[in-house]
Amino acid sequence: MTPAPPLPAAVDSIHRSLSELCSTSPDQESFENTKQFTGYAHRLQLVFSQILRSSASLEELPASVETGLRGISEDLSDAAETVSVYRKRSKIFVLVNCQSLCASLLERTVAMGTWLELIESSLLDDFLSDLRKKTSDLSRDMKQAKFRVTENEERVRRTLEKEGQGRMSSKAVQSAIIMDLARALGIDASNHQELSEQVKLFKTDVARSSSVAERRIMISLEKILDNWSSDPDAEALNEDLNSEDEAHLSPFRNFLCPLTKEYMKEPVVVLESSQNYDKKAILYWFSRCVEDGRDPTCPVTGMVLKTTELKPNLGLAGAIDEWICRNVEVRVNSSVEHISKEPFVKESIERALDSVYRISEEHSSYRYKVRNAGLVVLIVNLLRKSSKDLGSRLRGKALMALLSMAKDEESKKIMLDEGVTRLAVHSLVGNSDKEREYAVKLLLEFSNDEDYCIKITSEKGALFLLSSMAGNLENPALSNLADELLKRMESMEENVQSASVVSSLLQLLSVASSPAQASILQILYGIASSPRAAESVASRIKSSNGIKTVISYLEHPEVGHRINAFRLTRLLSERVPSEPSTCPIHNEFSCDDEGSQLCLLSNDCIKPLIDLLSDDNTNVQIAAVEALSTLVPADNSSEITKRGMNEFEQLRMVDAVIDLFMKLRPGELQEKTLWMVDKFLRAEGCSHRHSLNQALVGALVEALKHGNGNTKRSVWSVK
């Protein structure tokens, strides 16, 4: 505990503090708390002077008076520092620290009231009655002092504190915060200059502070003020018109939402405060109030609302709609003029394309005006006739505008009639990512309809470009879009049955990049696995020498290539034959007929599949087992022929499958491998040869103990 200062030092300290505090009158104070405390200081100055005059010297003062003066000197010094913060720091700094400043001032005031009570108890002489009464009254008032933080100040302080924690806020919420802040500071919310000045002063204060919280609040406040003070975008509807164009109408002030500073899309009135807001914005503000645990307020008036009941302002909504309609017409006419002009001016074309896009996106009910004005045809013709002159960026904007307008069915039909599909395919090789992105998105939009999707496939180069794009891992977003479009294309019946599609994909395999090759193999698998696929698809792959092409990928270093090749190989080998066969494995299947299934034996596929049973990737092993399992009769009543087992033994397939099974743990691979082991052991001679294989017996026992239901059933069926 700090020892009390000597009496002379205490008296000097009181003199200095009172001199500083009483340098201004209470009416000149900016804050209610300092105004009240300064009033106490002026009264204390009078009492203090009379106490000193009541005695010839300091040494003759009663002990209790000395003690009281020493106590007052310390508390008054601390209080003077707090008042100095109110006076010298920025208003925002005081607001951010209003609770601690208020608490400090109250604590010191009450303490001084207690010291004065001690002094008053020593003033017993009759001639000191006036001093005693003044001291007693001041003591009572100071002990009963009530400094307070207003509800609005506390609300704003808490809001700023939470904003300083880095949470995201919409423009509507930021506007409401600025209005609350301006009210708390006693500033008009429209006085941007004064608000900016206060933020600058706060920034200066924070530079001298070590508080992390204050620095975070300052950063968030700067961002909020920058967003709030930006020019309103309400005139975005006509901002791209020439300034000399007198046809357009600027929005009236009451069209603008006080929170978003944009024209109101759904104007409502807060019944309790009679203020108009955009419905979405004010509801968002109300939800933020609830989230912060505070009563909802009207942002413009600051009124605490007892009810948040809203009522649609139909009159205002009608006026805004009329204004929008007028300006849409002006923008449509202006866009037609710019795009029709020859030679075209790039800046004007860009402004017109942006205008069409914004009308379509922001005012979808007016898309018919864009269509009826012929803008869809004009934009398509612009892409067709002036593609090179436009450049990639403007082509991207044209495709973006068409993509938005394609949500209108009539506009979509116009685009297709005008040949936009071919133009979009050409843009798949555009110089910019945006052009390629909007080209794919436009094709995706068309692919929702089966007839349109078939047209896309028929466009020359579409499959190649999309496959290359799908395999480009440098741009995952674009790759995913292309992949989605390819999947839609492969699912269409006419595409599935189209021999030209299969031939095109097989040709692409030899020239495409490695990632694109994986996508093409996946597409071929999807086409071949379609329930609507005709037998001609498999025949086409075989007749085009595609089987050898596919088989070459069974040993590809990339896992994805191997898996897709295995799946396709297995699928082709399962095709129902059209002619009998003399194949030693299939016996009744033809391996030579052009229209039949793929025969793994005659096409030398078995050895690569056996080699890859030892692959490190489980998915590859599963795919290999699935492909090999097509060589085994699926019917439980049928067994492998003797000729077939001889072929398997020569190829060492039986040993390879059994060796793999003995190493496996429970799972899908164990289940599929055990199914083949069961088939082998049913064959003549094989069961006897492996009956003494203790490792195999042990593996079967483990599978019976720990395998899944299918595995356990297979173990019980093993002979």
N, C-alpha and C positions, 0 to 999 in steps of 0.2 A: 504494500500500500504506500502511495506517495505521501511523504510527510507534509503537513499543512505549512504554507509559506509564512514567513514572519509577517506580523501585522502591517508594517509599512509597505512591504511588497504587495500584500493582499489589497491594501487601499489603492496603491498605484494601478494595480491590475483592474480593479473595479472602475477607476477613473477612465482608463483607456478603453475598456469594453463599452462603458456607457457613452463615452464620447463618440465611438464608432456607431453604436446602435442608434443614438439620438441625432445623428447627423441629418436625418431626414424625418419628416413628420409621418405619422401612420398613414395619412391619406395618400402619400406618394408611393406606398408599397404596392407592388404588382400582385402579390399573393395575399389571400385572406389570412393565412396563418402568420405571416411576418407582420401584417398590419396589426393583428391582435397582440403579438409579442412586443412590437415596438411601442405600443401603448403602455404595456407593463413596464418597459424600460424607462419611458419618460417619467412615470410615477415613481419608479425605484430611484431615479436620479434625484428627485426632490427629497425623498426619505433619506437617502444616503447623505446628502448635503446637510440636512438637519441633524442627523446622528453625529456627524463630525463636529458641528457647531455646538452640540450639547455638552461637549467636554473641552476643557482647556487644552488637553493634549491626548494623544492616542494612548499613552500609558495609563491615563486615569479612567479609560473606558472599562465598564464591568467585563468580567471574564466571559460571560455568556454572549455579550455583544462582540467581543473579539473573535470568539469561536464562530459566531454567525457570519461575521464579515469574511473570515477566511473561507468558510464554506461557499458563501455567495461568490467570492472571487473565482473559484474554480468552475462552478457551474455556469456563471455568467460568461466566462471565457469560452467554454464549450458551446454555449448557446450562440455567442457572437459568431463563431465559426460556421455554425449551421445556417444562421441568417445570411452570412456572407455567400454561402452556396446559393441560396435563393436569389440573392441580388446580382451575383456576378456570373453565375453559370447560365447556360441557355435554358429556355423554358422547357425544352424537351428533356434535358438532363434532369431538371427538377421533377418533371413528370415521371420519368423512369424510376427515380429514386424517392418518389413522394412518400411512400410508406415509412421508409427508414428516417427520412428527414423529419417527418411529422412526429414519429415516435421519439426521436432524439430531443426535439424541441419541447415536447410535453414532459419528458422525464426531467429535463433541467428546470423547467418552469415550476413543476411541483416541488422539486428539491429546494429551490430558492424560497418558495412559499413556506416551507418547513423551517428554513434558517431564519426567515423573517419572524416566524412565530416565536422562535427562541429569543430573538433580539427584543421583541415586544414584551416578553415576560420580565425583562430587566428594566424597562422604562417605567418606574414606579412613582417618581416624583410628580407632584401636581403640575409643575410648570411644563412637564413633558406630555401632558394629556393630549394635546393636539397631535404631537409626533406619534404617541402611542396609538391613537385612533387611525392615523394614516397607515401606520405599519400594520396594524391589525386588519384593516380593510384590504390592503394590498396582499397580505399573507393569505387571507381567505380566498380572494379572487384568483391568485396564482395556483393555490392548491386545487381549486375547482375548475381550472382552465380546461377548455375543450377544443383542442386543435383537431381538425378533421381533414380527411381526404374525401372529396366529393365522389359520388357514385360514378359519375362520368370519368373522372380522373382515374379511379381504380379500374374501371372497365377498359379504358384505353391502355393503362399500364400493363394489365394482364394480356391484352391483345398483342401489344408490341413485344412482350416477353415471349409469347408463343410464336409469333412471326420470326423472332430471332433464332428460334430453334430449327429454322429451315423448312418449315412445312410449306406445301404448295398452296397458293391462293389464286382464285380466279380474279379477273379484272373487276368484276362486280364487288367482290369482297374487299379488294384493295381500295376501291373508290369509297366504300363505306368506312374503312379504317381512316382514310384521309379526312373524311368529313368529321368523324369523331375526334380525331387528333386536332383539327382546326378549332372545333368547339372548345376542347379542353385548353387550348392555348389562347383562346380569345381572338382568333383570326378568322376572317371570312374565308370559307373553303375555296372560293373562286380566286383568291389572291395568291396566285402561284408564286410570285416573286417573294412575298413574305414567308411563305412556307419553305421555299428553297433556302432562304437566308437562315431560317431557324435550323434547318437540317445541317447547313454548313457550320453554324455555331456549335451544334451538338457534336459534329465531327471533330471540331477543335477541342472540345472538352474531353472527348473520348481518347484523343491522342495523348492527353495527360493522365489518363486513367489506366489502371492495370486490370480492369474488369473485362473478362472474356465475354460475358453476357452483354455488356454495353456495346462492345465492338460488333457483336453479331446483330444487335438491334439496329445499330447504325447502318450496317451493310444492307439489311433487309429494307430499312426505311428509304435508302437511296434508290433501291430497285423499284419499290412501290411508287415512289414519287416520279421516277422516270416513266414508268408505265402509265401512271395516271395523267401526267402532264403532256403525254404525246397527243398529237392532233387527233381529234375525233375521226373515226372512220365511218361516220354516218353518211358522209358524202361519197363513199366508195362507189355507190351506184352510178354516180356521174362524174367521178374524178378523172376518167380518161377522156372526157369530152373536151374539145377546145374551149379555152376560156372565153372566146368570143361567141360561142354558141349560146344564143339566148333562149333556145327552146326548152332547155332543162330547168327544173325547179330545185332550188336548194331546200333542204328540210327545215321546217319551222323548229324553233327551240323546244317546243313541247312534244315534238316527235321523238326527242332523244331521251333515252333512259338515263337518269342521274348516275346510275351505277356503271353501266357499260359504256356510256357516252356514244351509243349507237342507236339507230332508230329502233323503236320497239316493235318486235314481231307479234307479241301478244300483250298489249297494254292492259294493265289492271290497276285499280285504285285501292290503296290501303284504307279501309273504311274509317279507322280511328283517327288517322292523320290527314286523310284526303290527299295524299301524295300519289302520283302516278309512277309506276315502274314497269319494266318488262317482267312478265310473270316468272320466267325461269331465273332471272337475276335476283329478284327479291326473295323467292323461295330458297335459293341457294344461301342468301344472307341469313335468313331465318334458321336454316339448318346449321349454319356455322355458329350462330348464337347458342343454339341448343348444345352443340358439340363442346362449346367453351363453358357451358354451365352458367350462362347468363340469360337474363330476360331479353326477349327479342325487342329490338328498337327500330324506329323509323330512321333510316340513315340520314335523310335530309334534315329532319327536325330534331333528331336525337331523342324523341319522345319514347319512353318505355311503354310498350304496347301491352294492354291487357288481353287483346285478342289479335290474332294474325289473319283475320277474315279479309279476303280479297274479293273484289267484284270486277268483272270484265268492263272495260271502258269501250263500249261499242262505237260510240261517236268518234273517238280518237282512232280506233282501229280502222274505221271506214275512211277517214281522212288520210291515214298513212297508206292504205291500199291504193287509193286514188293517186297519191303522189308516186308510189312505186310503179304503177301501171304507166303513168305519163313518162317517167324516166326510162323504163324498159323500152318503150317505143322509140324514144330518142336514141338510145344506145343501139338498138337493132338497126335503125336507119343509118346511123353513123358507121356501124360495122359493115353493112352492105356497101356503102360508099367507098370505104377504105379498101375492102377486098376486091371490089370490082375495078378499081382504078388501075390503069395501065400507063406507064410501067408502075409497078407497086413500090411503095416505100416501106422498108422493113419495119421501121418504128411504128408506122400506122397499122401494118399487118399484125404486129405483136399486140398492140393495144386492142385491136378488134378481136383477136383470138382470145385474149384475156377477158374481154367483155362478154363474149359468147359463153365462155366457161363459167363465169361468175353468175350470169343470168340463169344458166341451166342448173347450177348447184344451189344458189341461194333463193331462186324463185322458180322452182320446178313447174309450178302451175302455168308459167308463161313460156314454156318450151315451144308450145304451138306457135307463138309469135315468131320465134327464131326459125322454125320449120317453114311457116307460111311465107316468110320473107325470102326464102330460097337460100338461106345461109349455109345449110347442110350441103347442098349441091355446090355452092361456091367454094367451100373449104375443100371438098373432095377434088374439084377441078384444079384448085390451087396446088394441091399435092401432086396431081397428075402432070400438070403442064409446067409447073415452076419448081419442081422438087429440088433440083440442084441449086438454083438461085436462092431458095429459102434458107438452106443450111440446116444442120441437124437440130439445132435448138428450136427453131421455128417449126420444123416438121414435128418435133416432139409436142409442141404446144398445140399444133393443129390436131394431132392424134388425141391429145388430152381433151380438147373441146369436143371432138367426135365421140370419144368414149363416154363423156357425160351426156351428150345428146342421144346416145344409143339406148338410154333408159326409156326413151320415147319410142314406142313400137313403130310408129309411122316413119320416124326419122331413120330407124334401123333399116327398114325396108328400102328407103331411098338410098342409103349408103350402099347396100348390097347390090341394088340395081345399077349403081354408078361404078361398081367395081372396086370398092374400098378394100375388099379382102386382099386383092393382089397388091395394092399399095401398102397395106399393113405388112404383108410378107416381105416386101422390098425393104421396109424399115427395120426388119429384124437384123440387118447388117449395118444399121445406122452408126454414126460416129460417137454418139452420146448414149450413156446408160438410160437417160430419160426417154429418148426416142425409142429405143429397143423395149423399154419397160411398157410404155403406153401402146406400142404395137402388139405385144403379147397380150396385154390386158384387153385390148379391143378384140383380138381374135378369141380370147376366152369368153368375152361377152357374147360373141356370135355363136360360139360352140355350145351354148345352152340349148340351142335348137338343133335337132338331128340333121335337118336338111342343110343348114348353114355349116355345120361341122363337116359334112361330106364335101362341101365346096372348098373348105380350107385345105383338106387333104389333097384335093385335085390340083391345087395351085403348085406350080413347078418350084421345087426347092424348099417347100414348106417343111417337109419331114426332115430334110438334112439340116436346115438352119435351126429348127427347134431341138433336134437331137444334140447338135453341137452346143446349143445354149444350155440344155438340161445338164450336160456334162461339165459345164464351166463352173468349177467350185470357187473361183475367185469372186463371183457375184452370187452368193447363195439365194438372195431374194429373187433374182431374175431366173436362176436355175430352177427354183421351186415352181415359179409361174409356168415356165416352159414344160416342166415335168407334168404339171397338172393338166395342161392343154393336151399333151401327148396321150395321157391316160384317157381323156375324154374321146380323143380321136380313135383310139384303139378299141373303145367299147361300142362304137357304132357298127351296126350289122353290115352295111355295105362296105365300110372300111375293112372290117374283119375278113370279108369274103373277097376282097379285091386282091387279085394276084399281083397287080402292079405295085401295090403297097408293100407286099412281102418282098418283091424283087428289089424295090428301091431301098428297103431297109438292109437287105443282104449286101447290096452294093456299097452302102454307107459304111458297113463294118470295116472294109479294107482301107478307107480313107479318113475315117473320123479319128478324133483324139481319143486317148485312153479312157477318160471319164465318159465321153460320149458313147464309146463302144459298150460300156456297161449299161447305159440307158437303152441302147438299141436292142441288146440282148433281152433286157427286161420287157421291152415293148413286144418283141417277137414272141416271148413267152406268154404275154398277156393275150396276144392275138390267137395263138395256138390253143390257149386254155379256155377261150370263150366257148360257152355251150352252143353258140350259134355258128361257130367256125365250121366251114364246109371241109370235107376231106381234101378238097383241092388245095387248101392252105399247106397242109403237110406235104402233099404231092409237089407243090410249087417249090418248097424248100429243097426237096430231094432232087427235082429235075433241074433246079438252078445250081446244082452242085453246092447247095447251101449247107448240107450236112457236114461236109469236110471243113467248111468255114467255121461252123459252130464247134465241131470237135476240137479244132485247134485252140479253142479258148479253155478247154478242160484243164490245161496245164499252165494257164496264164498266171503270172506272179501275183496279180491282184485278186483278193478273196472274192470281191463282188463279181468279177468276170467269171470266175470258176463256178460260183453258186448259180448264177443265171444260166450259164452254159449247161450245167448238170441238170437243172430243172427242165430246160428246153429239150435236152437229149432224152430225158426220161419220158417227157410228155409225148415226144414224137414216136418213141418206141412202144407206147401204149395204144397207138391208133389201130382201130379194127381193120384187119386185112380184107382185101377183096378177092384174093385168090389163095388156094392151098399152097403149101410150101414144103420144101424138103430140108429146111434148116435143121441141123442136128439138135439145136436147143428148143426152138419153137415147134419143130416137127410139122405142124399143120399150117404154119405161116409162110408166106412167100417172102423171100428176101430180095428177089430180083425184080419183081413187078414194080413198075414205076409208081403205081398208085397206092402201094401198100405202106405200112408203117416203116419207121426206121428200125433196122436190125442192128443191135449193138455189136453182134459178133461179126457180121459181114463188113461192117464199117470200122472195125478195129477200135471200138470204144472201150472194150472190157478192160484191157490192160491199163490204160490211163486211170480208169475208175478204181481198179484194185490198188494201184500205186498211191492214190490219194486217200485210201482208208487210213493211212498213217499221217495225214495232214494235221498240223497243230491246231487248226480252227475247227471246232466242233460242228459249226454250221456246214462247213465243206464236207466233213465226214457224213453228216446226215444226208446231204444232197447226193453224195456218192452211193450210200447204201440204198437210198430211194431209187436211184437209177438202176443199180444192180438188181434190186428186188423185182424189177419188171421182167427179168429173165426167168423168174420162178412162178409157177402156176398159182394164181391167187385163190383158186377154188380149193377148199379143204379136202374135197373128195378126189382131187387130182394130185399126182405125184410127179416128180422130175423123172423124165425118161432116162434110160440107161445111157443113150447117146449123149443126152444133155449133161449127165453127171461126168461122163468121160471128158467132155469139153471143159467143164468146170475144173476137174482135177488137173488137166493139162495146163490150164491157165493159172492153177494154184489159187483159184478164187475161194474154194471151200476152206482151205487152211487160213487164208487171209481173213475171212469173215469170222471164223472160230477164234483165231488169235485176238482179233479186235474185241470180240465179246468177252473173253476172259479178262480183259484189262479194264472193262468199263464199270462205272458206278451207276446207280439207279438214275433213270432219266429217259428222255425220248430216244436217244441214240441206242441205249441198251435194249429198249422195247423193240425197235425196228430191226436191230441186228439179231435178237433172239428169234424173231419171226422167221428169218432166213435160216438160222441154225436148225430150227425145228424142221423146216422143209428139207434141208440137207440130210438130217438124221433119219428121215422117213424113206429116203431113197435106198434102193437095193445095194447092199455092201458097205455103205457109208456108216451106218449105225454100228456094225460090227467092228469096223476099223477104229472108231473113236470111243468104243465102250470102255476101254482101259485108260482113257485119258483122264487122270485124276484131277488135273487142273480144270478141265472142262466140267467135271462133276461138281467140283468145289464152287465154280462160278455159277452153275445152275442152282446150287443150294443157297448161295448168297442172294441170287436174284429172287428166289422164292421167299427169302426172309425179308428183304428190304425193297424189292421192286414194287412198281405200282400194280393196279388191278389187272391190266392187260398183260403185263409181264408175268405175273404169277399164274394166270390162266395158260399162257404159252408154255411155262415150265411144266405144268401138269400134263400138257398134251405131248411133251417130248417123249419119244419112244426110247 
